[in-house]
Amino acid sequence: MDSGSKWPRQRSIVLRRSPAAAGVTAVREPRTVVVDDSRFMRGLITDLLDDGGIPVVGEAANGREAIDVIKAVKPDVVTMDLEMPELNGIEAVERLMIEQPTPVLMLSAYTDDDAAVTFEALDKGAVDFFAKPGGEVSMGVSRMGEELISTVRTVADAELNPSVADRQDRQSRPRSTHGSKLAGFETPHTVVIGSSTGGPNAVERVVESLPSGDCRLLVVQHMPKAFTPRFADRLNAASEYEISEATDGARIGAGEGLVARGGCHLEVSSYRRGRLRVKLIEDDLGYAVQPAVDVTMASAAETIDDPLVGVILTGMGADGAEGIRAIHSAGGRTIAQSKETCVIYGMPKRAVETGHVDVIRDLDEVSAAIAEANA
């Protein structure tokens, strides 16, 4: 229900003057449009962004209005609600990517149903999502204000060309083809893949082309716990591997994979006769993200004595750099996604800077690079 009485705004479409337009000299921050059918939520999100120094230059109450506002003010980034009248968030993103490509951050409720719809929005071209917590949504977003501000800045820096091209390529081919299959490994490998912003689609592109039944897969994607089961289901459907969300004590062998559960670190606890066991750790262990790629990669490097491959895909931050160092130092093969095909060239960049990355590949060549580890 819209709590409009708490906010003085009378129009659903609002165009705002930026600090520069008002003659104020300020540090460059992403100009943002806020789209939500609730006047209360629009006001709350606007206030949070304003407090963080991010100028909100427009607002809209539905997707149709959003298209008009975005075309008028040409913002650097858009926060987009999912469920709206007239034109919902998914439809709005799809139109936006055709008519006025702009980085979009989806605002999604913390439910399984919304998780499914959020992944659809990512398929249409949205860069990332921010999970609204359940219960008192507005209070939850207030507590997560700093994270929202950080995420908006990250999404504003996204390179849309790779994500839009990836979306168009996906729409042009059936999901059931599983990509072009590569020759299998002589010896099963353990492959650890880490990613963040822009990662869900990138990971899917990699795993759908891997040789059937030849690897043990561990995927660490920065994602809340309400979304990782759905992500695992998508990877399972897109590939010929049996992929599921990790549980404490789970074991996998060749042809199987696990996705790190949101809110928990995934640690490789033991490895015997080609099967590995994992442990879930709820403590943050001092890392800025949870799950952390570094935890999984470092534990794999310490525990697994068979062929090991570490892969860093698109994402913001330095997570995975130390993990790549550990895998490379243990004799494993290390791969980073190329800058040209990353939505955010943060994690791969930091991994490359360690000097422990063996090869850098475009996204569509990463699977082949994994297979080359057996050459």
N, C-alpha and C positions, 0 to 999 in steps of 0.2 A: 504494500500500500504506500502511496506517495505521501510523505509528510511535508507537503509544500508549505504549510502554515508556518513552519519554523524558519523559512527562508524568504527574504523579500523579493527574490527574482520573480518577475511576472511572465517573461517570455521563455519559450523552450529553446529558441535560437538566440544565442548571444554572441556578438562579435566584440572583442576587447582590443584596446590599444595596448601595444607592447611598450615596455620601458623606452625602447629606442624611439618609437613613434611619439612618445611624450617628451622627448628631449632629454632623457635620463641616460647617462653613460653607465653601462652595467656589464658584468662578465657574461659572455655568451652562454646562454642556457637554452635548452630545446623549447621552442614555441609549441604549445600543446593545445589540442582540442579535446574536450571531455564530452563523451557521449554516454548518456544513461537516461532511461525513462523516468527515473525518480529525481525530482527536483532536490530532494534532501541529499541524495547521494552525489549529484552533480556539485552541489554546494560544498559538501564535505571533502570530496576529492580535490576540488579547486582550492579550498583552503589549505589542505595538506601540501599541495604542490606549491602554492604561493609561499607558504612558510619555508619551503625548501629552496626558494629562489627560482622556481620554474614558472615562467609566465604562461598563464592560460589565456589564449587568444580567441577562444570560441567555445560554445557549448551547443549541444543538440539533444533532443529527447527521443529521437528514433533514427534509424539508419538513413531514411530518406532525407531528413533534415541534415544529417551529418554530412552526406555527400555534398550538399549545397554549401555548407559552412566550410568544409575542407577545401573545396574548389575556390572559395572566395579568399580565404586567409593563407592557404598553402602552408600548413604547420609542419614542424619537423617530426612530430609524433602524435598519435591519437590513442586515447584510452577508450576502449569500446566495450560496452555491456553486451551480453549475449542475447538475453530475452527482452525484446522491445516490440512495440506495435508497428504496423505498416511495413517496416523493413527491418528484420532482425539483424543481429551482429554478423552472423555468417554471410547473409546475403549482402550486407553492406560492405564487408571486406572483399567479397568477390567482385562487386562492382567497382570498388575503390582501386583494386589492383589493375583494372582495365582502364578506368577513366582518369585517375589521379593517384598513381602509386605512391603510398606514404607508409612509413613504418607504423604498425598497429600493435598495441598491447591489449589483449583481451582481458576483461575483468570477469572472472568465473566464480560461481559459488562453489563451496567446498563439498560437492556431492558427486556420486558416481555418475549420475545422469549428466550433469554439467561437464564432467571430465570427458565423456564421449563426445559431446557437442564441441568442447574446446579443441579437441584433436581435429575435428572437422574444420574448424576455423583456421587452424594451423595449415591444414591441407590447402585451404583457399588462399593463403598468403600472409596470414598474421605472423608476426615475428616471434612473439612470446606471450605468456599469460601470467596474470597475477591472481592468485587464489584468494578469493574472499573466504574468511572463516565462517563456520556455521553459527547459528544462534543469532546474537545481536551483531549483525553484519557491520553496522556503522562503527560500533565500538571496537570491533576487531580490526577494521581498516585503520582506525586512529592509532591503535597500538602498533600497527605495522607500517606507519607512515614513512619511516626512514627507508625501509625495504622498497616501498612503492616508489619513492623518489629515485632511489638507485636504479630500479628496474626501468623506469621511464627514461632515464639518461642512457642506459645501455641500449634500449630498443631504438632510441633516436639515432644512435650511432650505427645501426645495422645497415649492411649493404643489401639493398632489395634485389639487385640483379640476380644473384645466385638463388634466392628463395623463390622469386617469381618464375625464373627459368625452370627450377625444380618442380614447381606446381604445374606448369604447362606440360612438362614432360610426363609427369605422373598421369595427368588427365588424358594424355594421348595414347596410353598403353594400359591394358588390363592388369589389375593387381595380381591376378592368378598366375601370370607368367613367371614370377619370381626373378625377373631380370635375366641376364645372360649367364648361364652356369659356367663356372670355371672348372678346370681339371682338379681332381681331388688331391689330398695330401698323401704322401707315403706314410707319414707318421702323424697321428692326431696332434694338433696344437691346442694350447689354451690361448684364447684371444681375449684381452681386456680392453674394452672400448669406453672412453670417457668423453662426455660432452656436456654442454650447457645450452645457452641461448642459440636457437636454430637447430638444436641437436635432434629432436624427435624425428624429423623427416630425414636428416642426414644419416642417423643410425639405421633407419629402415632401409635406406638406399644401399647401405653397406651389407647388412645381414641378408637381404633378399638375394644377393648374388654370390654368397659364399658357397663353397662345395658342400653338397648334402652330406650330413653325418660325419664330417671330418674334423670338427673343432669342438672344444668346450668353450662356450661363450659366457663372459661376464660383462654386463652393461651397467655403467654408472652414469646416469643422467640426473642433473640437478633438477629435482621435481618433488612437489609435496606428496605425502603418502596417499592422498585420495586419488592421485593420477597414475601412480606407478603400476597398479594392477591392470588398468586399461592399456597403458603403454606396452606392458608385457604381452597382452592379448593381441595387440596390433602387430608386434614383431613376430609372434607365433604364427599369425595368419599370413604375414607377408613372406615368411621364409619357410624352408623345409626342416627347420630345427624345432625341437620341442622346447619352447621358451615360456617361462613362468616367472612370477614375482618371487624373489628370494624369501625363504623362511629360515628361521634359526636352525642350524644343523642340516640343512638341505645338502644333498649330494648330487653331482652330475657327472656324466661321462661324455664320450664323443657323441655328437649329434644333439646335445642338450645345451640349454642356456638359462641364465638367471638374470633378472633385472633387479638392481639394488632397490630395496624398499625405501620410499621417501621417509626422511626423519631418522634413518638408521645408517650407520656405516656398515659396509659389507667387507668382511675380512675372510681371506682364505685360511682356514684353520688347520687343514691337513690334506695330504695328497698321497694316495696309494693305488697302485695297479691301474693307472689311467683314470681314476675317479678322484674328484676333489670335493671337500666338504667346506661349507661356509659358516660363518658365525655372524650374527647381527649384533651390533653394538649401539645402544641407545644414547650413551654418553657422547658429548660433542667432541671430546678429545682435543679441544683447543682449535679445531678447524672452523673456518668461517662458513663452510657449507656442510650439509649433512643430507645425503651421503657425500663423502669426499672421494674423488678418483684416486688421490694419493694413497689413501688407506688400502684400497683394494689392490692397486698395482704393487705397492711395497710388500704387502703380505704375500701376493702371488710370487713375486721375485724371490722372496725368502723361502717359500714352501715348495714350489713346483720345480722339479729337476728335469722335466721334459721340455720340448720346444715351447717357447713362450713369446707372444707378440703383444705389444702395447700400442694402442691407437688413440690419438687425441684428435677430436673433431671440433667443430665450431663452438665457441663459447667465450664468455667474458671471465677475466681473472687469470690467476696463476695455478689453479688446481690442476693436478696432473703432471706438472713439471718435475716435481721430486719423484713421482711414481715412474715417469719415463726414465729418469736418471737411474732409479733402482733396477728396472728391467734391463736397461742397456748394460749396466755394470754386472748384472748376473748372466750376461751372454745372450739375452733375448733380442728380438728384432723390434725396432721402434719406428712408428709411422706418424706423421702429422699431416693434417689436411692443408691444402694450399690456401694462401691468402685470397687468391682470386675466386675461390669457390666457397669461402666461409661467409656466413651471415655476420658473425663477429669474429675477427681474427685476434682473439685475446689469448685463450688457452693454447692454441697451436703455436702462437708467436713465443710465448713464455717457454714452452717446451723446446722449441728450436734453439732458443737462446742459451739453453743449458749445454749445447754441444753434444747431446746424447740422442739426437734423432737421426736415424739411418737414412730415411727417405721422406721426401715431401711430395704428396700426390694430390691431384684434383680429386674431388669427391668420387666421381665415377670410376677412378682408378685405384681407390683405396682397397677394394676387395681383391683386385689382382695383386696389389702390393703385399697383402696378407698371404696370398697363395704363394708368392715368390719366396716367402720365408722358408719354404721347404726345398728350394732349389739348391 
